[in-house]
């Protein structure tokens, strides 16, 4: 068993911890320090919206592993590769929509299904960055099996890791590791998708107050048919002790299939991810012991969002591996394929495609290790960065895979290339664990709310100008300077000499972004929540700015360390800052453009016409329907 080979390397590495913080869609989460009144938010993105440069979690690029942890990660790499090349059969998994018992047993032996569980409870005890490396390898071979692994080891187990009592951890984590029992995360319901807070499943306290009676159903549960332990959510009636008012509050529970009344429907017939079974979950008069409440009664939404936030980087890790394989297949083809008496790589349009594919992968990989690295260093203000990572990586992977198919031509369309399976498997990644459209609104509105709070603080200062003269003068000079184009953001101290021009492009975007957020708040106030055409451009600009900063940070590290790929990373970073910077200018200019205001109104009109007709609203050119 590989587990025994790895075990001697296991020593105390510090617990896997992401401190719970209140995070709601469209509202800002606050850490303990923020609630205590201390301005300690270290998020680059959150501060970006407020016009502040916070580089603590951007520069330098994080290196959270000590030498012992690096050795441990290196020891895992070869066994994981061997598993995917010698044991797992991705084509068979896809064709049969099943993973055979031999493969599942090997997964348990390898420890990939319990990477976060502490060693003393039967797991590998990996930190986030080590886990990213494992997910990156697996995603390069089999996305469907990777998702099956992730559904168990991440969202299926993390609720207990993050929020479980010591008794809950001692009971369930050994079952979810050495006990070889699968876990699943059950949140989505037939009537609730992105609106996660509106679950209808109910849990009613029994007359003897020893358990809850749970009734409801859950939809699209990854690994639902395999799991015997579910982290699930239900509305619980609570009474305000002061007012006596009754309210339903979403609450998290640990539910065992053995409780009775827990059943799952047949596997869903899906476009991709065939061997990662997805089922409906039915809860009929399930008796859940009182001690199986996860966290506090009423804290279910916070727990659900934190589980998703703490696992989103894992999706990017899987897809980083997928992109790497796609690029390898494309590079092999264009290097050897001869057309018109020339190798394909000699054509500029082919060079453009391959260069952008490699650059998108570089950005996605950099994001994934940046977010996970900061988490391992103790970050509690990462939820915007995690959302950006999820949105960018899932869309970058689709782009890279699609372009790889294009470069391979007819060969790419054939099943034998493996690319069509990747394309089918990755399509859902832009939808689950927070649909990208919703996450864009989350990014924009969370950041804007934070910026609005800063503006309100400045307005309060004006009520007592003599007592707050320093604050007023500092803020005023900053705003005047931004508008005049002087005294703006300066990233030059943080980046290598060769990247100064690219850093200047990023800094210009930062200042332009800050002015835009301020003007939107002044113009729309709370009404900004309904300006989703503008909010989408705000989110896209924030994504591009953050990715520029991340690659500037990583390439600077590579240049300073003299890594073999440093010059290659330098060129890709310059390329990305030019591309992303141009998009930021375009998106922010559209927000202010009167012409695009009319453009958005036309979009709304066309959409209403199509909706009213329940389909295409224009007639056939022959005027025959």
Protein Blocks (a to p, Z undefined) as FASTA:
>chain_A
ZZlmmmmmpccebjaddddddddehiacddfklmnopafbfbfklmmmnopacfklmbcc
ddfbcfklmmmmmmmmmmmmmmmmmmpcfklmmmnopacfklmmmmmmnopmmmmpcfkn
opaopafklmmmmmmmmmmmommlmmmmmmmmmmmmmmmmmmmcfklmmmmmmmmmmnop
acdddfbcfkbcklmmlcfbdcdddfklpaccdedddehiehklmpmbdcdddddddddf
klopacdddddddddfklgoiacddddddfblmllccdddddehiacdfklpghjehilm
mmmmmmmmmmmmmmmmmmmmmmmmmmmmmmmmmmmpcgehiafklpmklmmmmmmmmmmm
mmmmmmmmmmmmmmmnopablmlmmmmmmmmmmmmmmmmmmmmmmmnmmmlmpmklommm
mmmmmmmmmmggoifklmmmmmmmmmmmmmmmmmmmmmmmmmmmmlmmmmmmmmmmmmmm
mmnopaiacfklmpcfklmmmmmmmmmmmmmmmmmmmmmmmmnmmmlmmmmmlmmmmmmm
mmmmmmmmmmmmmmmmmmmnopaklmmmmmmmmmmmmmmmmmmmmmmmmmmpmklmmmmm
mmmmmmmmmmmnopafbdcfklpZZ
